[in-house]
Amino acid sequence: MKDRELLDMAREAAKNAYVPYSKFPVGAALECADGTVYTGCNVENAALGSTICAERTAFLKAISEGKRDFLRIAISGEGPNYCMPCGACRQFMHEFAPRMEVLCTRADGRYVSYRLDQLMPYAFEL
Ligand code: THU
């Protein structure tokens, strides 16, 4: 799958975001090693700390369906800055796929690509 297709799926997923507080929809599209793609969006809560980011929504969907091997995740936000994963999501994703590719896009459609272990060096591991 081309980067652009995965990014488009992430952008589409953001349409389901529940964001009454931040008004900042985020979408994610997670590509598994078997070629399947799980999407996610951010789901906010009045208790703001209970908010779930788009990336973790996509991961939880995939993991709870039995998937364990991940190749790439595309993250779509409509701000002027590239939509980078937050610290909690970096740690969460690192548990499963430290070498996965992370594509981060912004409003004008441009994107940057990193390997997760570049974004999350020295992650906590037991
Ligand atoms: N958010 C994500 O869903 N993913 C990110 O990569 C960064 C932040 C969400 C959390 C919150 O709902 C909104 O963006 C603003 O912080």
Backbone and ligand atoms as CSV (ligand in chain L), in Angstrom:
chain,resi,resn,atom,element,x,y,z
A,1,MET,N,N,0.850,-1.205,0.000
A,1,MET,CA,C,0.000,0.000,0.000
A,1,MET,C,C,0.882,1.251,0.000
A,2,LYS,N,N,0.497,2.228,-0.786
A,2,LYS,CA,C,1.268,3.474,-0.849
A,2,LYS,C,C,1.042,4.308,0.419
A,3,ASP,N,N,2.055,5.090,0.779
A,3,ASP,CA,C,1.905,5.985,1.938
A,3,ASP,C,C,0.617,6.804,1.818
A,4,ARG,N,N,0.378,7.302,0.622
A,4,ARG,CA,C,-0.760,8.218,0.432
A,4,ARG,C,C,-2.096,7.536,0.734
A,5,GLU,N,N,-2.199,6.263,0.394
A,5,GLU,CA,C,-3.446,5.535,0.688
A,5,GLU,C,C,-3.656,5.397,2.192
A,6,LEU,N,N,-2.587,5.084,2.916
A,6,LEU,CA,C,-2.707,4.936,4.369
A,6,LEU,C,C,-3.031,6.291,5.013
A,7,LEU,N,N,-2.408,7.337,4.499
A,7,LEU,CA,C,-2.695,8.682,5.024
A,7,LEU,C,C,-4.140,9.081,4.751
A,8,ASP,N,N,-4.646,8.706,3.596
A,8,ASP,CA,C,-6.049,9.022,3.269
A,8,ASP,C,C,-7.005,8.287,4.208
A,9,MET,N,N,-6.648,7.042,4.551
A,9,MET,CA,C,-7.500,6.282,5.490
A,9,MET,C,C,-7.486,6.948,6.868
A,10,ALA,N,N,-6.333,7.449,7.264
A,10,ALA,CA,C,-6.247,8.140,8.559
A,10,ALA,C,C,-7.105,9.409,8.534
A,11,ARG,N,N,-7.016,10.137,7.450
A,11,ARG,CA,C,-7.804,11.381,7.349
A,11,ARG,C,C,-9.306,11.086,7.387
A,12,GLU,N,N,-9.693,10.018,6.726
A,12,GLU,CA,C,-11.098,9.612,6.712
A,12,GLU,C,C,-11.551,9.210,8.127
A,13,ALA,N,N,-10.695,8.507,8.842
A,13,ALA,CA,C,-11.036,8.049,10.200
A,13,ALA,C,C,-11.275,9.218,11.147
A,14,ALA,N,N,-10.597,10.316,10.898
A,14,ALA,CA,C,-10.747,11.492,11.775
A,14,ALA,C,C,-12.170,12.048,11.736
A,15,LYS,N,N,-12.916,11.695,10.710
A,15,LYS,CA,C,-14.308,12.194,10.614
A,15,LYS,C,C,-15.170,11.659,11.751
A,16,ASN,N,N,-14.766,10.530,12.348
A,16,ASN,CA,C,-15.535,9.971,13.463
A,16,ASN,C,C,-15.044,10.441,14.827
A,17,ALA,N,N,-14.083,11.333,14.843
A,17,ALA,CA,C,-13.524,11.783,16.125
A,17,ALA,C,C,-14.611,12.420,16.989
A,18,TYR,N,N,-14.521,12.148,18.287
A,18,TYR,CA,C,-15.439,12.777,19.261
A,18,TYR,C,C,-14.605,13.805,20.027
A,19,VAL,N,N,-14.717,15.072,19.616
A,19,VAL,CA,C,-13.793,16.093,20.116
A,19,VAL,C,C,-14.505,17.389,20.536
A,20,PRO,N,N,-15.508,17.287,21.425
A,20,PRO,CA,C,-16.232,18.505,21.819
A,20,PRO,C,C,-15.354,19.491,22.591
A,21,TYR,N,N,-14.250,19.037,23.166
A,21,TYR,CA,C,-13.432,19.905,24.022
A,21,TYR,C,C,-12.312,20.570,23.235
A,22,SER,N,N,-11.509,19.788,22.561
A,22,SER,CA,C,-10.382,20.382,21.813
A,22,SER,C,C,-10.792,20.855,20.431
A,23,LYS,N,N,-11.844,20.289,19.875
A,23,LYS,CA,C,-12.223,20.555,18.473
A,23,LYS,C,C,-11.065,20.236,17.518
A,24,PHE,N,N,-10.260,19.248,17.902
A,24,PHE,CA,C,-9.100,18.868,17.078
A,24,PHE,C,C,-9.194,17.382,16.723
A,25,PRO,N,N,-9.869,17.081,15.608
A,25,PRO,CA,C,-10.004,15.669,15.212
A,25,PRO,C,C,-8.667,15.095,14.750
A,26,VAL,N,N,-8.406,13.882,15.168
A,26,VAL,CA,C,-7.206,13.153,14.721
A,26,VAL,C,C,-7.661,11.786,14.231
A,27,GLY,N,N,-7.045,11.312,13.169
A,27,GLY,CA,C,-7.325,9.979,12.658
A,27,GLY,C,C,-6.034,9.188,12.556
A,28,ALA,N,N,-6.150,7.882,12.658
A,28,ALA,CA,C,-4.977,7.015,12.524
A,28,ALA,C,C,-5.357,5.808,11.671
A,29,ALA,N,N,-4.385,5.315,10.931
A,29,ALA,CA,C,-4.571,4.075,10.158
A,29,ALA,C,C,-3.342,3.204,10.392
A,30,LEU,N,N,-3.579,2.039,10.956
A,30,LEU,CA,C,-2.517,1.127,11.393
A,30,LEU,C,C,-2.456,-0.064,10.448
A,31,GLU,N,N,-1.325,-0.229,9.798
A,31,GLU,CA,C,-1.141,-1.344,8.854
A,31,GLU,C,C,-0.463,-2.515,9.566
A,32,CYS,N,N,-1.116,-3.657,9.536
A,32,CYS,CA,C,-0.580,-4.873,10.157
A,32,CYS,C,C,0.293,-5.629,9.145
A,33,ALA,N,N,1.114,-6.530,9.670
A,33,ALA,CA,C,2.021,-7.294,8.801
A,33,ALA,C,C,1.257,-8.143,7.782
A,34,ASP,N,N,0.030,-8.528,8.120
A,34,ASP,CA,C,-0.760,-9.349,7.186
A,34,ASP,C,C,-1.534,-8.501,6.170
A,35,GLY,N,N,-1.286,-7.201,6.179
A,35,GLY,CA,C,-1.903,-6.322,5.182
A,35,GLY,C,C,-3.205,-5.688,5.613
A,36,THR,N,N,-3.761,-6.135,6.728
A,36,THR,CA,C,-5.005,-5.519,7.199
A,36,THR,C,C,-4.697,-4.141,7.787
A,37,VAL,N,N,-5.708,-3.281,7.767
A,37,VAL,CA,C,-5.562,-1.923,8.300
A,37,VAL,C,C,-6.677,-1.667,9.310
A,38,TYR,N,N,-6.277,-1.183,10.481
A,38,TYR,CA,C,-7.247,-0.791,11.509
A,38,TYR,C,C,-7.167,0.724,11.664
A,39,THR,N,N,-8.336,1.365,11.663
A,39,THR,CA,C,-8.350,2.815,11.812
A,39,THR,C,C,-8.803,3.183,13.219
A,40,GLY,N,N,-8.549,4.430,13.576
A,40,GLY,CA,C,-8.987,4.929,14.882
A,40,GLY,C,C,-9.107,6.440,14.859
A,41,CYS,N,N,-9.799,6.956,15.851
A,41,CYS,CA,C,-9.921,8.407,16.006
A,41,CYS,C,C,-9.793,8.737,17.487
A,42,ASN,N,N,-9.632,10.018,17.795
A,42,ASN,CA,C,-9.582,10.385,19.205
A,42,ASN,C,C,-11.000,10.477,19.767
A,43,VAL,N,N,-11.116,10.050,21.007
A,43,VAL,CA,C,-12.401,10.023,21.714
A,43,VAL,C,C,-12.186,10.722,23.048
A,44,GLU,N,N,-12.723,11.932,23.153
A,44,GLU,CA,C,-12.485,12.744,24.346
A,44,GLU,C,C,-13.522,12.467,25.426
A,45,ASN,N,N,-13.230,13.019,26.602
A,45,ASN,CA,C,-14.115,12.835,27.746
A,45,ASN,C,C,-14.079,14.106,28.583
A,46,ALA,N,N,-15.203,14.384,29.263
A,46,ALA,CA,C,-15.263,15.565,30.122
A,46,ALA,C,C,-14.161,15.527,31.180
A,47,ALA,N,N,-13.832,14.339,31.646
A,47,ALA,CA,C,-12.630,14.171,32.477
A,47,ALA,C,C,-11.480,14.056,31.480
A,48,LEU,N,N,-10.821,15.162,31.198
A,48,LEU,CA,C,-9.950,15.242,30.021
A,48,LEU,C,C,-8.872,14.167,29.975
A,49,GLY,N,N,-8.398,13.772,31.138
A,49,GLY,CA,C,-7.349,12.755,31.192
A,49,GLY,C,C,-7.828,11.382,30.745
A,50,SER,N,N,-9.134,11.220,30.628
A,50,SER,CA,C,-9.676,9.938,30.161
A,50,SER,C,C,-9.749,9.871,28.642
A,51,THR,N,N,-9.341,10.929,27.979
A,51,THR,CA,C,-9.339,10.951,26.509
A,51,THR,C,C,-8.437,9.856,25.946
A,52,ILE,N,N,-8.909,9.243,24.866
A,52,ILE,CA,C,-8.103,8.234,24.158
A,52,ILE,C,C,-7.694,8.816,22.803
A,53,CYS,N,N,-6.416,8.768,22.513
A,53,CYS,CA,C,-5.911,9.285,21.232
A,53,CYS,C,C,-6.247,8.327,20.080
A,54,ALA,N,N,-6.189,8.886,18.891
A,54,ALA,CA,C,-6.492,8.112,17.679
A,54,ALA,C,C,-5.584,6.891,17.531
A,55,GLU,N,N,-4.314,7.068,17.843
A,55,GLU,CA,C,-3.353,5.972,17.667
A,55,GLU,C,C,-3.701,4.793,18.578
A,56,ARG,N,N,-4.005,5.107,19.841
A,56,ARG,CA,C,-4.313,4.016,20.768
A,56,ARG,C,C,-5.654,3.371,20.425
A,57,THR,N,N,-6.587,4.135,19.897
A,57,THR,CA,C,-7.848,3.535,19.448
A,57,THR,C,C,-7.559,2.497,18.371
A,58,ALA,N,N,-6.745,2.864,17.402
A,58,ALA,CA,C,-6.425,1.930,16.302
A,58,ALA,C,C,-5.688,0.702,16.836
A,59,PHE,N,N,-4.723,0.920,17.717
A,59,PHE,CA,C,-3.976,-0.214,18.285
A,59,PHE,C,C,-4.894,-1.139,19.083
A,60,LEU,N,N,-5.755,-0.558,19.894
A,60,LEU,CA,C,-6.632,-1.390,20.724
A,60,LEU,C,C,-7.583,-2.212,19.863
A,61,LYS,N,N,-8.059,-1.607,18.785
A,61,LYS,CA,C,-8.915,-2.373,17.874
A,61,LYS,C,C,-8.151,-3.574,17.312
A,62,ALA,N,N,-6.935,-3.330,16.865
A,62,ALA,CA,C,-6.143,-4.395,16.235
A,62,ALA,C,C,-5.731,-5.453,17.252
A,63,ILE,N,N,-5.235,-5.028,18.374
A,63,ILE,CA,C,-4.740,-5.984,19.382
A,63,ILE,C,C,-5.894,-6.843,19.896
A,64,SER,N,N,-7.035,-6.206,20.093
A,64,SER,CA,C,-8.177,-6.963,20.622
A,64,SER,C,C,-8.768,-7.907,19.590
A,65,GLU,N,N,-8.352,-7.753,18.334
A,65,GLU,CA,C,-8.751,-8.705,17.282
A,65,GLU,C,C,-7.663,-9.749,17.050
A,66,GLY,N,N,-6.630,-9.722,17.888
A,66,GLY,CA,C,-5.601,-10.761,17.819
A,66,GLY,C,C,-4.352,-10.388,17.054
A,67,LYS,N,N,-4.291,-9.174,16.497
A,67,LYS,CA,C,-3.113,-8.777,15.722
A,67,LYS,C,C,-1.963,-8.414,16.661
A,68,ARG,N,N,-0.743,-8.747,16.235
A,68,ARG,CA,C,0.428,-8.451,17.060
A,68,ARG,C,C,1.586,-7.849,16.271
A,69,ASP,N,N,1.539,-7.952,14.945
A,69,ASP,CA,C,2.665,-7.493,14.128
A,69,ASP,C,C,2.246,-6.300,13.283
A,70,PHE,N,N,2.970,-5.209,13.430
A,70,PHE,CA,C,2.564,-3.949,12.813
A,70,PHE,C,C,3.710,-3.349,11.994
A,71,LEU,N,N,3.357,-2.797,10.846
A,71,LEU,CA,C,4.366,-2.234,9.949
A,71,LEU,C,C,4.420,-0.715,9.987
A,72,ARG,N,N,3.248,-0.084,9.903
A,72,ARG,CA,C,3.211,1.392,9.776
A,72,ARG,C,C,1.965,1.922,10.449
A,73,ILE,N,N,2.051,3.174,10.887
A,73,ILE,CA,C,0.837,3.873,11.300
A,73,ILE,C,C,0.876,5.267,10.682
A,74,ALA,N,N,-0.241,5.687,10.112
A,74,ALA,CA,C,-0.379,7.046,9.595
A,74,ALA,C,C,-1.263,7.819,10.565
A,75,ILE,N,N,-0.866,9.061,10.839
A,75,ILE,CA,C,-1.590,9.901,11.791
A,75,ILE,C,C,-1.953,11.198,11.080
A,76,SER,N,N,-3.242,11.538,11.138
A,76,SER,CA,C,-3.721,12.707,10.400
A,76,SER,C,C,-4.341,13.728,11.335
A,77,GLY,N,N,-3.810,14.944,11.295
A,77,GLY,CA,C,-4.385,16.076,12.016
A,77,GLY,C,C,-4.410,17.266,11.076
A,78,GLU,N,N,-5.336,18.172,11.306
A,78,GLU,CA,C,-5.535,19.273,10.358
A,78,GLU,C,C,-4.904,20.582,10.805
A,79,GLY,N,N,-3.970,20.509,11.719
A,79,GLY,CA,C,-3.292,21.723,12.171
A,79,GLY,C,C,-2.152,22.120,11.248
A,80,PRO,N,N,-1.495,23.247,11.553
A,80,PRO,CA,C,-0.353,23.701,10.742
A,80,PRO,C,C,0.910,22.885,10.990
A,81,ASN,N,N,0.948,22.191,12.134
A,81,ASN,CA,C,2.125,21.375,12.470
A,81,ASN,C,C,1.850,19.905,12.154
A,82,TYR,N,N,2.913,19.165,11.865
A,82,TYR,CA,C,2.752,17.724,11.687
A,82,TYR,C,C,2.150,17.137,12.955
A,83,CYS,N,N,1.194,16.241,12.794
A,83,CYS,CA,C,0.505,15.656,13.949
A,83,CYS,C,C,1.339,14.490,14.472
A,84,MET,N,N,2.164,14.787,15.464
A,84,MET,CA,C,3.072,13.796,16.032
A,84,MET,C,C,2.377,13.049,17.171
A,85,PRO,N,N,2.705,11.790,17.383
A,85,PRO,CA,C,2.085,11.059,18.492
A,85,PRO,C,C,2.548,11.601,19.845
A,86,CYS,N,N,1.637,11.620,20.811
A,86,CYS,CA,C,1.984,12.110,22.152
A,86,CYS,C,C,2.879,11.090,22.857
A,87,GLY,N,N,3.425,11.478,23.975
A,87,GLY,CA,C,4.345,10.605,24.706
A,87,GLY,C,C,3.709,9.292,25.129
A,88,ALA,N,N,2.466,9.370,25.613
A,88,ALA,CA,C,1.790,8.146,26.057
A,88,ALA,C,C,1.608,7.177,24.889
A,89,CYS,N,N,1.251,7.700,23.737
A,89,CYS,CA,C,1.071,6.833,22.560
A,89,CYS,C,C,2.400,6.247,22.098
A,90,ARG,N,N,3.467,7.026,22.182
A,90,ARG,CA,C,4.783,6.494,21.786
A,90,ARG,C,C,5.149,5.290,22.649
A,91,GLN,N,N,4.963,5.451,23.953
A,91,GLN,CA,C,5.266,4.334,24.863
A,91,GLN,C,C,4.363,3.143,24.560
A,92,PHE,N,N,3.088,3.417,24.343
A,92,PHE,CA,C,2.114,2.348,24.102
A,92,PHE,C,C,2.468,1.576,22.834
A,93,MET,N,N,2.758,2.299,21.768
A,93,MET,CA,C,3.048,1.654,20.481
A,93,MET,C,C,4.379,0.911,20.537
A,94,HIS,N,N,5.340,1.474,21.283
A,94,HIS,CA,C,6.671,0.879,21.387
A,94,HIS,C,C,6.614,-0.539,21.941
A,95,GLU,N,N,5.659,-0.786,22.807
A,95,GLU,CA,C,5.471,-2.126,23.391
A,95,GLU,C,C,5.335,-3.198,22.306
A,96,PHE,N,N,4.682,-2.834,21.217
A,96,PHE,CA,C,4.331,-3.813,20.182
A,96,PHE,C,C,5.223,-3.737,18.953
A,97,ALA,N,N,5.673,-2.544,18.616
A,97,ALA,CA,C,6.351,-2.402,17.326
A,97,ALA,C,C,7.373,-1.269,17.357
A,98,PRO,N,N,8.479,-1.459,18.071
A,98,PRO,CA,C,9.442,-0.362,18.216
A,98,PRO,C,C,10.070,0.097,16.899
A,99,ARG,N,N,10.068,-0.783,15.909
A,99,ARG,CA,C,10.704,-0.407,14.642
A,99,ARG,C,C,9.688,-0.031,13.563
A,100,MET,N,N,8.447,0.117,13.944
A,100,MET,CA,C,7.434,0.447,12.926
A,100,MET,C,C,7.645,1.862,12.384
A,101,GLU,N,N,7.098,2.106,11.213
A,101,GLU,CA,C,7.182,3.431,10.597
A,101,GLU,C,C,5.994,4.272,11.042
A,102,VAL,N,N,6.254,5.544,11.324
A,102,VAL,CA,C,5.210,6.464,11.783
A,102,VAL,C,C,5.133,7.627,10.788
A,103,LEU,N,N,3.996,7.752,10.125
A,103,LEU,CA,C,3.778,8.824,9.149
A,103,LEU,C,C,2.887,9.877,9.794
A,104,CYS,N,N,3.342,11.121,9.776
A,104,CYS,CA,C,2.617,12.193,10.463
A,104,CYS,C,C,2.306,13.285,9.456
A,105,THR,N,N,1.035,13.624,9.334
A,105,THR,CA,C,0.657,14.605,8.325
A,105,THR,C,C,0.075,15.867,8.962
A,106,ARG,N,N,-0.158,16.849,8.138
A,106,ARG,CA,C,-0.698,18.134,8.594
A,106,ARG,C,C,-1.699,18.637,7.561
A,107,ALA,N,N,-2.249,19.832,7.830
A,107,ALA,CA,C,-3.396,20.302,7.053
A,107,ALA,C,C,-3.125,20.348,5.545
A,108,ASP,N,N,-1.928,20.734,5.151
A,108,ASP,CA,C,-1.675,20.871,3.711
A,108,ASP,C,C,-1.371,19.532,3.033
A,109,GLY,N,N,-1.432,18.438,3.810
A,109,GLY,CA,C,-1.244,17.108,3.214
A,109,GLY,C,C,0.190,16.634,3.202
A,110,ARG,N,N,1.136,17.529,3.479
A,110,ARG,CA,C,2.536,17.074,3.548
A,110,ARG,C,C,2.696,16.149,4.756
A,111,TYR,N,N,3.705,15.282,4.695
A,111,TYR,CA,C,3.909,14.398,5.830
A,111,TYR,C,C,5.382,14.118,6.047
A,112,VAL,N,N,5.685,13.686,7.253
A,112,VAL,CA,C,7.041,13.264,7.602
A,112,VAL,C,C,6.968,11.819,8.085
A,113,SER,N,N,8.094,11.132,8.011
A,113,SER,CA,C,8.142,9.719,8.363
A,113,SER,C,C,9.311,9.458,9.316
A,114,TYR,N,N,9.052,8.721,10.367
A,114,TYR,CA,C,10.086,8.351,11.341
A,114,TYR,C,C,9.939,6.881,11.663
A,115,ARG,N,N,11.013,6.301,12.204
A,115,ARG,CA,C,10.866,5.008,12.832
A,115,ARG,C,C,10.535,5.263,14.299
A,116,LEU,N,N,9.641,4.449,14.863
A,116,LEU,CA,C,9.172,4.731,16.223
A,116,LEU,C,C,10.319,4.827,17.220
A,117,ASP,N,N,11.352,3.979,17.054
A,117,ASP,CA,C,12.435,4.053,18.052
A,117,ASP,C,C,13.287,5.309,17.920
A,118,GLN,N,N,13.095,6.085,16.825
A,118,GLN,CA,C,13.685,7.423,16.764
A,118,GLN,C,C,12.899,8.384,17.652
A,119,LEU,N,N,11.583,8.205,17.649
A,119,LEU,CA,C,10.705,9.111,18.407
A,119,LEU,C,C,10.659,8.745,19.881
A,120,MET,N,N,11.001,7.479,20.195
A,120,MET,CA,C,10.873,6.982,21.570
A,120,MET,C,C,12.110,6.188,21.971
A,121,PRO,N,N,13.276,6.871,22.029
A,121,PRO,CA,C,14.465,6.155,22.486
A,121,PRO,C,C,14.365,5.885,23.983
A,122,TYR,N,N,14.991,4.838,24.431
A,122,TYR,CA,C,15.027,4.514,25.868
A,122,TYR,C,C,13.636,4.346,26.457
A,123,ALA,N,N,12.751,3.718,25.702
A,123,ALA,CA,C,11.395,3.469,26.207
A,123,ALA,C,C,11.457,2.573,27.442
A,124,PHE,N,N,10.441,2.676,28.257
A,124,PHE,CA,C,10.374,1.810,29.430
A,124,PHE,C,C,10.035,0.386,28.992
A,125,GLU,N,N,10.799,-0.568,29.499
A,125,GLU,CA,C,10.524,-1.989,29.243
A,125,GLU,C,C,10.760,-2.749,30.528
A,126,LEU,N,N,9.969,-3.772,30.768
A,126,LEU,CA,C,10.170,-4.621,31.951
A,126,LEU,C,C,11.136,-5.748,31.619
L,1,THU,N1,N,-4.431,13.562,19.950
L,1,THU,C1,C,-4.448,12.373,19.266
L,1,THU,O1,O,-5.507,11.747,19.117
L,1,THU,N2,N,-3.292,11.921,18.742
L,1,THU,C2,C,-2.127,12.616,18.723
L,1,THU,O2,O,-1.178,12.184,18.125
L,1,THU,C3,C,-2.025,13.891,19.441
L,1,THU,C4,C,-3.233,14.316,20.198
L,1,THU,C5,C,-5.699,14.112,20.441
L,1,THU,C6,C,-5.935,14.124,21.921
L,1,THU,C7,C,-6.977,15.211,22.047
L,1,THU,O3,O,-8.269,14.645,21.793
L,1,THU,C8,C,-6.676,16.165,20.909
L,1,THU,O4,O,-5.816,15.463,20.033
L,1,THU,C9,C,-6.019,17.458,21.348
L,1,THU,O5,O,-4.972,17.226,22.188
